[in-house]
Amino acid sequence: MKLVSFHTDSEPNSRFGVLLSGERVLDVTALGGRLPASVKQCIEQGESALAALRSAVATAEAALASGQARSAGVVPLSAAILEAPYRPGKIMAVGKNYADHVAEGAGTAYTRVAGFIKLSSCIAAPNTAVIKPRWTDSFDYENELAVVIGRTCCDVAPESAYDYVFGYTILNDLSARDVQMAERKEGNICIGKNFPTAAPFGPWIVTKDEIPDPHALRIVTRVNGQVRQDSTTDKMIFYIPTQIAWYSHAGFEPGDVISTGTPAGVGLGYKGPGTWYLQHGDRIECEVERIGVLANVCHDPARA
């Protein structure tokens, strides 16, 4: 299932929904009852919530298939204004996890899983503006497969790592490269990865049963329609079980996220004429196979 948070012009309060066939959304909030009230609550309740949702989806799909003129709680996807699915408690980001990305940045690959923490206050919704900070000249994108943790855990063994996965989504790890590189010289990465709207997230959460192999997904980024990144998740240096095992030493709670790294094709590595760093008005589309497209537009207040 694909779990979504949204609102509509007529219902401005946040709603919880499930994508149906035919570009439609089942408004779970409208159904009420014993169904989970939000994406986050669904993650926390786990299999019992998913079972209830599957039943509700089956009922809605059957009603639609029978040609009923009205199906309670079903709205067109085109009428749904997508929100970030939820706000994670913490986002653990993996750095330098594709060899080609390491090479394009003239860096050195890590010998184990390493990276930085992305603050949940950076979360941005799909189809919204991301704000270019006034203090950077190198505003960059990073399309990443994000892993959603489904159960409280600590010190997880790699061979049982997938037992703790709820699902997957997309995170665009927006970066201020000049600040990031200056910080790295001092042994940390903080502000260069953390500022308002630095983590577009979504467009929805895909439950893990729909993605049996997260290392068999194409990952593509387009800026203004031009393909910038085009790779597959099997090219990760450290696979997801290794990432979960390492970061679980910090402890995970339901809804925590691991952002698994980005392939080559970012602005940092571009050597041609002009620049690939994001400019005012640029449209960024981060696509991951079997999940969808996370789209945002760059807004530079100095240019507005």
Stockholm file with secondary structure:
# STOCKHOLM 1.0

chainA/1-304         MKLVSFHTDSEPNSRFGVLLSGERVLDVTALGGRLPASVKQCIEQGESALAALRSAVATAEAALASGQARSAGVVPLSAAILEAPYRPGKIMAVGKNYADHVAEGAGTAYTRVAGFIKLSSCIAAPNTAVIKPRWTDSFDYENELAVVIGRTCCDVAPESAYDYVFGYTILNDLSARDVQMAERKEGNICIGKNFPTAAPFGPWIVTKDEIPDPHALRIVTRVNGQVRQDSTTDKMIFYIPTQIAWYSHAGFEPGDVISTGTPAGVGLGYKGPGTWYLQHGDRIECEVERIGVLANVCHDPARA
#=GR chainA/1-304 SS CEEEEEECSSCCSCEEEEEETTTEEEEHHHHCTTSCSSHHHHHHHTHHHHHHHHHHHHHHHHHHHTTCSCCTTEEEGGGCEECCSCCCSCEEEECSCBHHHHHHTTCCCCSSCCEEEECGGGEECTTSEEECCTTCSCEECCEEEEEEECSCBSSCCGGGGGGGEEEEEEEECCEEHHHHHHHHHTTCCSGGGCSTTCEEEEEEEEEGGGCSCTTSCEEEEEETTEEEEEEEGGGBSSCHHHHHHHHGGGCBCTTCEEECCCCSCCGGGCCSSSCCSCCTTCEEEEEETTTEEEEEEEECTTTC
#=GC SS_cons         CEEEEEECSSCCSCEEEEEETTTEEEEHHHHCTTSCSSHHHHHHHTHHHHHHHHHHHHHHHHHHHTTCSCCTTEEEGGGCEECCSCCCSCEEEECSCBHHHHHHTTCCCCSSCCEEEECGGGEECTTSEEECCTTCSCEECCEEEEEEECSCBSSCCGGGGGGGEEEEEEEECCEEHHHHHHHHHTTCCSGGGCSTTCEEEEEEEEEGGGCSCTTSCEEEEEETTEEEEEEEGGGBSSCHHHHHHHHGGGCBCTTCEEECCCCSCCGGGCCSSSCCSCCTTCEEEEEETTTEEEEEEEECTTTC
//
